[in-house]
Amino acid sequence: MSILAPESDERVKDLQFTEETMSVDLMDGRTITVPLAWYPRLLHAGIDQRNHWEKSGGGYGIHWPEIDEDLSTEGLLRGIPAAKSQKITS
């Protein structure tokens, strides 16, 4: 008997925000939820700015053009917050 392990696909499918978190749905069915406090640009952005995102890096990244923020699914999966010196632009 052989058991097939599901293939991982870490590309971004969709994302949602609450007041305190961002949840990224991956193509393989997993969801990564992180606190917005880890990403000051997103935390301080308006809802329209947060919702204006695009896939980047072949689907392995997320880019917010209005706030110049870029995140990767690899970084999200590793639990890596933004650098403490990240500047907030309005």
LUMDRENRO-711404 format. One record per residue: residue number from 1; residue in one letter; x, y, z of N, C-alpha, C, O in turn. Coordinates in steps of 0.05 Angstrom, whole numbers, always signed. Last residue first. Example, Ala and Ser with C-alpha at 12.3 -4.5 7.8 and 13.67 -1.06 7.14 Angstrom:
pos: 2&code: s&n_c1: +257&n_c2: -45&n_c3: +142&ca_c1: +273&ca_c2: -21&ca_c3: +143&c_c1: +258&c_c2: +1&c_c3: +157&o_c1: +268&o_c2: +23&o_c3: +161
pos: 1&code: a&n_c1: +264&n_c2: -114&n_c3: +156&ca_c1: +246&ca_c2: -90&ca_c3: +156&c_c1: +264&c_c2: -66&c_c3: +156&o_c1: +285&o_c2: -66&o_c3: +169
//
This chain:
pos: 90&code: s&n_c1: +71&n_c2: +1146&n_c3: +70&ca_c1: +42&ca_c2: +1151&ca_c3: +68&c_c1: +35&c_c2: +1158&c_c3: +40&o_c1: +12&o_c2: +1163&o_c3: +34
pos: 89&code: t&n_c1: +114&n_c2: +1096&n_c3: +95&ca_c1: +109&ca_c2: +1117&ca_c3: +76&c_c1: +79&c_c2: +1121&c_c3: +73&o_c1: +63&o_c2: +1102&o_c3: +74
pos: 88&code: i&n_c1: +156&n_c2: +1076&n_c3: +145&ca_c1: +128&ca_c2: +1077&ca_c3: +137&c_c1: +124&c_c2: +1101&c_c3: +119&o_c1: +131&o_c2: +1124&o_c3: +126
pos: 87&code: k&n_c1: +214&n_c2: +1035&n_c3: +142&ca_c1: +202&ca_c2: +1062&ca_c3: +142&c_c1: +173&c_c2: +1060&c_c3: +133&o_c1: +166&o_c2: +1044&o_c3: +115
pos: 86&code: q&n_c1: +240&n_c2: +986&n_c3: +183&ca_c1: +223&ca_c2: +992&ca_c3: +160&c_c1: +210&c_c2: +1019&c_c3: +163&o_c1: +197&o_c2: +1025&o_c3: +183
pos: 85&code: s&n_c1: +272&n_c2: +969&n_c3: +224&ca_c1: +278&ca_c2: +995&ca_c3: +213&c_c1: +261&c_c2: +1003&c_c3: +189&o_c1: +266&o_c2: +1023&o_c3: +176
pos: 84&code: k&n_c1: +257&n_c2: +917&n_c3: +235&ca_c1: +248&ca_c2: +938&ca_c3: +254&c_c1: +253&c_c2: +966&c_c3: +242&o_c1: +240&o_c2: +985&o_c3: +251
pos: 83&code: a&n_c1: +231&n_c2: +881&n_c3: +179&ca_c1: +254&ca_c2: +891&ca_c3: +194&c_c1: +245&c_c2: +915&c_c3: +211&o_c1: +228&o_c2: +930&o_c3: +203
pos: 82&code: a&n_c1: +172&n_c2: +841&n_c3: +188&ca_c1: +187&ca_c2: +862&ca_c3: +174&c_c1: +210&c_c2: +871&c_c3: +192&o_c1: +209&o_c2: +869&o_c3: +216
pos: 81&code: p&n_c1: +178&n_c2: +772&n_c3: +211&ca_c1: +165&ca_c2: +798&ca_c3: +210&c_c1: +183&c_c2: +818&c_c3: +194&o_c1: +206&o_c2: +812&o_c3: +188
pos: 80&code: i&n_c1: +173&n_c2: +707&n_c3: +190&ca_c1: +192&ca_c2: +729&ca_c3: +191&c_c1: +177&c_c2: +756&c_c3: +189&o_c1: +165&o_c2: +762&o_c3: +169
pos: 79&code: g&n_c1: +152&n_c2: +655&n_c3: +188&ca_c1: +145&ca_c2: +673&ca_c3: +210&c_c1: +164&c_c2: +696&c_c3: +213&o_c1: +171&o_c2: +704&o_c3: +235
pos: 78&code: r&n_c1: +158&n_c2: +622&n_c3: +146&ca_c1: +179&ca_c2: +621&ca_c3: +166&c_c1: +173&c_c2: +639&c_c3: +190&o_c1: +187&o_c2: +638&o_c3: +210
pos: 77&code: l&n_c1: +114&n_c2: +637&n_c3: +115&ca_c1: +115&ca_c2: +610&ca_c3: +126&c_c1: +136&c_c2: +607&c_c3: +148&o_c1: +133&o_c2: +592&o_c3: +167
pos: 76&code: l&n_c1: +131&n_c2: +688&n_c3: +100&ca_c1: +107&ca_c2: +685&ca_c3: +117&c_c1: +107&c_c2: +657&c_c3: +130&o_c1: +101&o_c2: +655&o_c3: +154
pos: 75&code: g&n_c1: +175&n_c2: +676&n_c3: +68&ca_c1: +179&ca_c2: +692&ca_c3: +93&c_c1: +155&c_c2: +689&c_c3: +112&o_c1: +159&o_c2: +687&o_c3: +136
pos: 74&code: e&n_c1: +148&n_c2: +648&n_c3: +27&ca_c1: +170&ca_c2: +635&ca_c3: +43&c_c1: +174&c_c2: +650&c_c3: +69&o_c1: +176&o_c2: +637&o_c3: +90
pos: 73&code: t&n_c1: +115&n_c2: +685&n_c3: +6&ca_c1: +103&ca_c2: +664&ca_c3: +21&c_c1: +124&c_c2: +649&c_c3: +37&o_c1: +118&o_c2: +639&o_c3: +59
pos: 72&code: s&n_c1: +138&n_c2: +753&n_c3: +16&ca_c1: +139&ca_c2: +727&ca_c3: +2&c_c1: +125&c_c2: +705&c_c3: +19&o_c1: +125&o_c2: +707&o_c3: +44
pos: 71&code: l&n_c1: +119&n_c2: +821&n_c3: +4&ca_c1: +122&ca_c2: +798&ca_c3: +22&c_c1: +124&c_c2: +773&c_c3: +5&o_c1: +113&o_c2: +771&o_c3: -16
pos: 70&code: d&n_c1: +128&n_c2: +890&n_c3: -2&ca_c1: +130&ca_c2: +864&ca_c3: -15&c_c1: +135&c_c2: +842&c_c3: +6&o_c1: +152&o_c2: +845&o_c3: +24
pos: 69&code: e&n_c1: +104&n_c2: +955&n_c3: -10&ca_c1: +109&ca_c2: +933&ca_c3: +8&c_c1: +109&c_c2: +907&c_c3: -9&o_c1: +93&o_c2: +903&o_c3: -27
pos: 68&code: d&n_c1: +88&n_c2: +1007&n_c3: -28&ca_c1: +114&ca_c2: +996&ca_c3: -33&c_c1: +122&c_c2: +975&c_c3: -13&o_c1: +143&o_c2: +975&o_c3: -2
pos: 67&code: i&n_c1: +37&n_c2: +1025&n_c3: -26&ca_c1: +53&ca_c2: +1029&ca_c3: -2&c_c1: +81&c_c2: +1017&c_c3: -4&o_c1: +96&o_c2: +1016&o_c3: +16
pos: 66&code: e&n_c1: +17&n_c2: +1015&n_c3: -77&ca_c1: +12&ca_c2: +1041&ca_c3: -65&c_c1: +29&c_c2: +1046&c_c3: -40&o_c1: +34&o_c2: +1069&o_c3: -33
pos: 65&code: p&n_c1: +30&n_c2: +961&n_c3: -90&ca_c1: +43&ca_c2: +983&ca_c3: -103&c_c1: +40&c_c2: +1010&c_c3: -90&o_c1: +58&o_c2: +1027&o_c3: -90
pos: 64&code: w&n_c1: +44&n_c2: +907&n_c3: -57&ca_c1: +25&ca_c2: +929&ca_c3: -53&c_c1: +38&c_c2: +954&c_c3: -65&o_c1: +55&o_c2: +966&o_c3: -52
pos: 63&code: h&n_c1: +53&n_c2: +839&n_c3: -74&ca_c1: +63&ca_c2: +867&ca_c3: -76&c_c1: +40&c_c2: +886&c_c3: -73&o_c1: +18&o_c2: +883&o_c3: -85
pos: 62&code: i&n_c1: +74&n_c2: +776&n_c3: -56&ca_c1: +52&ca_c2: +794&ca_c3: -56&c_c1: +64&c_c2: +822&c_c3: -56&o_c1: +82&o_c2: +829&o_c3: -41
pos: 61&code: g&n_c1: +99&n_c2: +714&n_c3: -85&ca_c1: +101&ca_c2: +739&ca_c3: -70&c_c1: +76&c_c2: +755&c_c3: -73&o_c1: +59&o_c2: +750&o_c3: -90
pos: 60&code: y&n_c1: +93&n_c2: +672&n_c3: -117&ca_c1: +104&ca_c2: +666&ca_c3: -91&c_c1: +108&c_c2: +691&c_c3: -74&o_c1: +119&o_c2: +690&o_c3: -52
pos: 59&code: g&n_c1: +78&n_c2: +685&n_c3: -168&ca_c1: +56&ca_c2: +676&ca_c3: -149&c_c1: +66&c_c2: +670&c_c3: -121&o_c1: +51&o_c2: +664&o_c3: -104
pos: 58&code: g&n_c1: +122&n_c2: +703&n_c3: -194&ca_c1: +110&ca_c2: +678&ca_c3: -203&c_c1: +88&c_c2: +667&c_c3: -185&o_c1: +81&o_c2: +644&o_c3: -186
pos: 57&code: g&n_c1: +131&n_c2: +752&n_c3: -167&ca_c1: +149&ca_c2: +730&ca_c3: -164&c_c1: +137&c_c2: +703&c_c3: -172&o_c1: +142&o_c2: +683&o_c3: -159
pos: 56&code: s&n_c1: +65&n_c2: +771&n_c3: -144&ca_c1: +91&ca_c2: +777&ca_c3: -156&c_c1: +108&c_c2: +752&c_c3: -154&o_c1: +100&o_c2: +732&o_c3: -140
pos: 55&code: k&n_c1: -3&n_c2: +794&n_c3: -144&ca_c1: +17&ca_c2: +772&ca_c3: -141&c_c1: +42&c_c2: +780&c_c3: -155&o_c1: +42&o_c2: +794&o_c3: -175
pos: 54&code: e&n_c1: -23&n_c2: +854&n_c3: -112&ca_c1: -20&ca_c2: +837&ca_c3: -136&c_c1: +0&c_c2: +815&c_c3: -130&o_c1: +18&o_c2: +818&o_c3: -113
pos: 53&code: w&n_c1: -72&n_c2: +896&n_c3: -79&ca_c1: -48&ca_c2: +880&ca_c3: -80&c_c1: -47&c_c2: +864&c_c3: -106&o_c1: -67&o_c2: +861&o_c3: -119
pos: 52&code: h&n_c1: -109&n_c2: +933&n_c3: -48&ca_c1: -98&ca_c2: +936&ca_c3: -75&c_c1: -71&c_c2: +922&c_c3: -75&o_c1: -50&o_c2: +934&o_c3: -72
pos: 51&code: n&n_c1: -123&n_c2: +927&n_c3: +5&ca_c1: -137&ca_c2: +911&ca_c3: -14&c_c1: -127&c_c2: +914&c_c3: -43&o_c1: -135&o_c2: +898&o_c3: -61
pos: 50&code: r&n_c1: -92&n_c2: +967&n_c3: +28&ca_c1: -87&ca_c2: +939&ca_c3: +35&c_c1: -99&c_c2: +920&c_c3: +13&o_c1: -87&o_c2: +900&o_c3: +6
pos: 49&code: q&n_c1: -117&n_c2: +1013&n_c3: +7&ca_c1: -88&ca_c2: +1007&ca_c3: +1&c_c1: -82&c_c2: +978&c_c3: +6&o_c1: -68&o_c2: +965&o_c3: -10
pos: 48&code: d&n_c1: -167&n_c2: +1008&n_c3: +30&ca_c1: -165&ca_c2: +1008&ca_c3: +1&c_c1: -136&c_c2: +1002&c_c3: -7&o_c1: -132&o_c2: +987&o_c3: -27
pos: 47&code: i&n_c1: -153&n_c2: +1013&n_c3: +85&ca_c1: -165&ca_c2: +988&ca_c3: +75&c_c1: -163&c_c2: +986&c_c3: +45&o_c1: -158&o_c2: +964&o_c3: +34
pos: 46&code: g&n_c1: -89&n_c2: +1045&n_c3: +93&ca_c1: -118&ca_c2: +1045&ca_c3: +92&c_c1: -128&c_c2: +1019&c_c3: +80&o_c1: -113&o_c2: +1004&o_c3: +68
pos: 45&code: a&n_c1: -33&n_c2: +1025&n_c3: +134&ca_c1: -46&ca_c2: +1031&ca_c3: +108&c_c1: -76&c_c2: +1031&c_c3: +111&o_c1: -87&o_c2: +1019&o_c3: +129
pos: 44&code: h&n_c1: -11&n_c2: +1008&n_c3: +180&ca_c1: -18&ca_c2: +1036&ca_c3: +179&c_c1: -31&c_c2: +1044&c_c3: +152&o_c1: -39&o_c2: +1067&o_c3: +149
pos: 43&code: l&n_c1: -2&n_c2: +954&n_c3: +169&ca_c1: -17&ca_c2: +962&ca_c3: +193&c_c1: -27&c_c2: +990&c_c3: +190&o_c1: -50&o_c2: +996&o_c3: +198
pos: 42&code: l&n_c1: +32&n_c2: +956&n_c3: +125&ca_c1: +5&ca_c2: +945&ca_c3: +122&c_c1: -13&c_c2: +954&c_c3: +145&o_c1: -36&o_c2: +961&o_c3: +141
pos: 41&code: r&n_c1: +77&n_c2: +977&n_c3: +150&ca_c1: +65&ca_c2: +991&ca_c3: +126&c_c1: +37&c_c2: +981&c_c3: +122&o_c1: +19&o_c2: +997&o_c3: +115
pos: 40&code: p&n_c1: +89&n_c2: +940&n_c3: +192&ca_c1: +79&ca_c2: +967&ca_c3: +197&c_c1: +66&c_c2: +981&c_c3: +173&o_c1: +47&o_c2: +996&o_c3: +177
pos: 39&code: y&n_c1: +79&n_c2: +879&n_c3: +205&ca_c1: +84&ca_c2: +893&ca_c3: +180&c_c1: +73&c_c2: +921&c_c3: +182&o_c1: +50&o_c2: +926&o_c3: +174
pos: 38&code: w&n_c1: +65&n_c2: +859&n_c3: +253&ca_c1: +91&ca_c2: +851&ca_c3: +243&c_c1: +99&c_c2: +866&c_c3: +218&o_c1: +122&o_c2: +867&o_c3: +210
pos: 37&code: a&n_c1: +13&n_c2: +875&n_c3: +261&ca_c1: +34&ca_c2: +889&ca_c3: +276&c_c1: +62&c_c2: +882&c_c3: +266&o_c1: +81&o_c2: +897&o_c3: +270
pos: 36&code: l&n_c1: -17&n_c2: +838&n_c3: +235&ca_c1: -10&ca_c2: +861&ca_c3: +220&c_c1: +12&c_c2: +878&c_c3: +235&o_c1: +27&o_c2: +892&o_c3: +222
pos: 35&code: p&n_c1: +1&n_c2: +770&n_c3: +247&ca_c1: -9&ca_c2: +795&ca_c3: +258&c_c1: +0&c_c2: +819&c_c3: +240&o_c1: +23&o_c2: +819&o_c3: +231
pos: 34&code: v&n_c1: -21&n_c2: +719&n_c3: +199&ca_c1: +0&ca_c2: +734&ca_c3: +213&c_c1: -11&c_c2: +760&c_c3: +225&o_c1: -30&o_c2: +771&o_c3: +214
pos: 33&code: t&n_c1: -37&n_c2: +657&n_c3: +174&ca_c1: -47&ca_c2: +681&ca_c3: +186&c_c1: -25&c_c2: +694&c_c3: +204&o_c1: -13&o_c2: +680&o_c3: +220
pos: 32&code: i&n_c1: -41&n_c2: +619&n_c3: +117&ca_c1: -22&ca_c2: +630&ca_c3: +136&c_c1: -35&c_c2: +655&c_c3: +147&o_c1: -43&o_c2: +673&o_c3: +132
pos: 31&code: t&n_c1: -72&n_c2: +560&n_c3: +97&ca_c1: -76&ca_c2: +589&ca_c3: +102&c_c1: -56&c_c2: +597&c_c3: +123&o_c1: -53&o_c2: +585&o_c3: +144
pos: 30&code: r&n_c1: -70&n_c2: +510&n_c3: +45&ca_c1: -62&ca_c2: +521&ca_c3: +70&c_c1: -69&c_c2: +550&c_c3: +72&o_c1: -71&o_c2: +564&o_c3: +52
pos: 29&code: g&n_c1: -83&n_c2: +497&n_c3: -8&ca_c1: -104&ca_c2: +494&ca_c3: +12&c_c1: -96&c_c2: +505&c_c3: +40&o_c1: -113&o_c2: +508&o_c3: +57
pos: 28&code: d&n_c1: -45&n_c2: +506&n_c3: -46&ca_c1: -48&ca_c2: +478&ca_c3: -37&c_c1: -68&c_c2: +475&c_c3: -14&o_c1: -71&o_c2: +453&o_c3: -3
pos: 27&code: m&n_c1: -45&n_c2: +561&n_c3: -55&ca_c1: -57&ca_c2: +544&ca_c3: -76&c_c1: -61&c_c2: +515&c_c3: -66&o_c1: -79&o_c2: +501&o_c3: -76
pos: 26&code: l&n_c1: -61&n_c2: +595&n_c3: +6&ca_c1: -42&ca_c2: +584&ca_c3: -13&c_c1: -57&c_c2: +565&c_c3: -32&o_c1: -78&o_c2: +556&o_c3: -26
pos: 25&code: d&n_c1: -84&n_c2: +655&n_c3: +33&ca_c1: -91&ca_c2: +628&ca_c3: +25&c_c1: -72&c_c2: +619&c_c3: +3&o_c1: -67&o_c2: +634&o_c3: -16
pos: 24&code: v&n_c1: -66&n_c2: +693&n_c3: +87&ca_c1: -59&ca_c2: +687&ca_c3: +59&c_c1: -66&c_c2: +658&c_c3: +53&o_c1: -56&o_c2: +640&o_c3: +66
pos: 23&code: s&n_c1: -90&n_c2: +742&n_c3: +128&ca_c1: -90&ca_c2: +713&ca_c3: +123&c_c1: -86&c_c2: +710&c_c3: +93&o_c1: -100&o_c2: +721&o_c3: +76
pos: 22&code: m&n_c1: -72&n_c2: +788&n_c3: +177&ca_c1: -73&ca_c2: +783&ca_c3: +148&c_c1: -72&c_c2: +753&c_c3: +145&o_c1: -55&o_c2: +739&o_c3: +157
pos: 21&code: t&n_c1: -102&n_c2: +822&n_c3: +233&ca_c1: -88&ca_c2: +801&ca_c3: +220&c_c1: -90&c_c2: +802&c_c3: +189&o_c1: -108&o_c2: +815&o_c3: +178
pos: 20&code: e&n_c1: -134&n_c2: +863&n_c3: +256&ca_c1: -108&ca_c2: +856&ca_c3: +269&c_c1: -91&c_c2: +836&c_c3: +254&o_c1: -68&o_c2: +832&o_c3: +261
pos: 19&code: e&n_c1: -179&n_c2: +871&n_c3: +226&ca_c1: -166&ca_c2: +894&ca_c3: +238&c_c1: -138&c_c2: +888&c_c3: +248&o_c1: -121&o_c2: +906&o_c3: +249
pos: 18&code: t&n_c1: -165&n_c2: +825&n_c3: +173&ca_c1: -182&ca_c2: +834&ca_c3: +194&c_c1: -169&c_c2: +859&c_c3: +205&o_c1: -149&o_c2: +869&o_c3: +193
pos: 17&code: f&n_c1: -160&n_c2: +809&n_c3: +103&ca_c1: -151&ca_c2: +824&ca_c3: +127&c_c1: -173&c_c2: +825&c_c3: +147&o_c1: -197&o_c2: +826&o_c3: +141
pos: 16&code: q&n_c1: -139&n_c2: +759&n_c3: +56&ca_c1: -159&ca_c2: +774&ca_c3: +71&c_c1: -147&c_c2: +788&c_c3: +95&o_c1: -126&o_c2: +779&o_c3: +105
pos: 15&code: l&n_c1: -120&n_c2: +732&n_c3: -8&ca_c1: -114&ca_c2: +741&ca_c3: +19&c_c1: -137&c_c2: +758&c_c3: +30&o_c1: -152&o_c2: +771&o_c3: +15
pos: 14&code: d&n_c1: -105&n_c2: +676&n_c3: -51&ca_c1: -121&ca_c2: +699&ca_c3: -43&c_c1: -111&c_c2: +709&c_c3: -16&o_c1: -95&o_c2: +696&o_c3: -3
pos: 13&code: k&n_c1: -61&n_c2: +646&n_c3: -69&ca_c1: -87&ca_c2: +643&ca_c3: -82&c_c1: -104&c_c2: +668&c_c3: -77&o_c1: -116&o_c2: +679&o_c3: -95
pos: 12&code: v&n_c1: +8&n_c2: +643&n_c3: -79&ca_c1: -14&ca_c2: +657&ca_c3: -67&c_c1: -39&c_c2: +652&c_c3: -83&o_c1: -39&o_c2: +655&o_c3: -108
pos: 11&code: r&n_c1: +44&n_c2: +580&n_c3: -75&ca_c1: +36&ca_c2: +605&ca_c3: -89&c_c1: +11&c_c2: +616&c_c3: -76&o_c1: -5&o_c2: +602&o_c3: -65
pos: 10&code: e&n_c1: +62&n_c2: +533&n_c3: -54&ca_c1: +63&ca_c2: +556&ca_c3: -37&c_c1: +56&c_c2: +582&c_c3: -52&o_c1: +62&o_c2: +604&o_c3: -42
pos: 9&code: d&n_c1: +42&n_c2: +473&n_c3: -54&ca_c1: +42&ca_c2: +494&ca_c3: -74&c_c1: +40&c_c2: +520&c_c3: -59&o_c1: +18&o_c2: +528&o_c3: -51
pos: 8&code: s&n_c1: +58&n_c2: +405&n_c3: -42&ca_c1: +56&ca_c2: +432&ca_c3: -32&c_c1: +58&c_c2: +452&c_c3: -55&o_c1: +73&o_c2: +448&o_c3: -74
pos: 7&code: e&n_c1: +19&n_c2: +348&n_c3: -54&ca_c1: +41&ca_c2: +366&ca_c3: -62&c_c1: +37&c_c2: +393&c_c3: -51&o_c1: +14&o_c2: +403&o_c3: -50
pos: 6&code: p&n_c1: +4&n_c2: +298&n_c3: -6&ca_c1: -4&ca_c2: +320&ca_c3: -22&c_c1: +20&c_c2: +338&c_c3: -30&o_c1: +38&o_c2: +341&o_c3: -14
pos: 5&code: a&n_c1: +31&n_c2: +233&n_c3: -12&ca_c1: +30&ca_c2: +258&ca_c3: +3&c_c1: +21&c_c2: +280&c_c3: -16&o_c1: +29&o_c2: +281&o_c3: -39
pos: 4&code: l&n_c1: +1&n_c2: +171&n_c3: -19&ca_c1: +11&ca_c2: +195&ca_c3: -33&c_c1: +9&c_c2: +219&c_c3: -16&o_c1: -13&o_c2: +226&o_c3: -6
pos: 3&code: i&n_c1: +20&n_c2: +110&n_c3: +3&ca_c1: +5&ca_c2: +134&ca_c3: +11&c_c1: +18&c_c2: +157&c_c3: -4&o_c1: +42&o_c2: +162&o_c3: -2
pos: 2&code: s&n_c1: +12&n_c2: +43&n_c3: -18&ca_c1: +27&ca_c2: +68&ca_c3: -18&c_c1: +9&c_c2: +91&c_c3: -11&o_c1: -15&o_c2: +92&o_c3: -18
pos: 1&code: m&n_c1: +17&n_c2: -23&n_c3: +0&ca_c1: +0&ca_c2: +0&ca_c3: +0&c_c1: +18&c_c2: +25&c_c3: +0&o_c1: +37&o_c2: +27&o_c3: +16
//
